């Protein structure tokens, strides 16, 4: 899973600090996940999936597509939320 966490972060062009801030984790925690020194908890996995629209099956096992397909309403809701930040 460590390689897939790093792939998500790099695909989104985020630093470890930016990625961690978005899911409520410290930069060094993200580094430990990516290096395989630490395994993310279920709550961290779910946070990654929710925040970045990552397919949980792909993150856990490598099966399927990296990202979930969004419906138009989901895209509008996410854009609205981002604009409000």
ABEGO torsion letter per residue (X at the ends): XAAAAAAAAAAAGBBAAAAAAAAGBBAAAAAAAAAGABBBBAAAAAAAAAAAGBBAAAAAAGBEBABBBBBAAAAAAAAAAAAAX
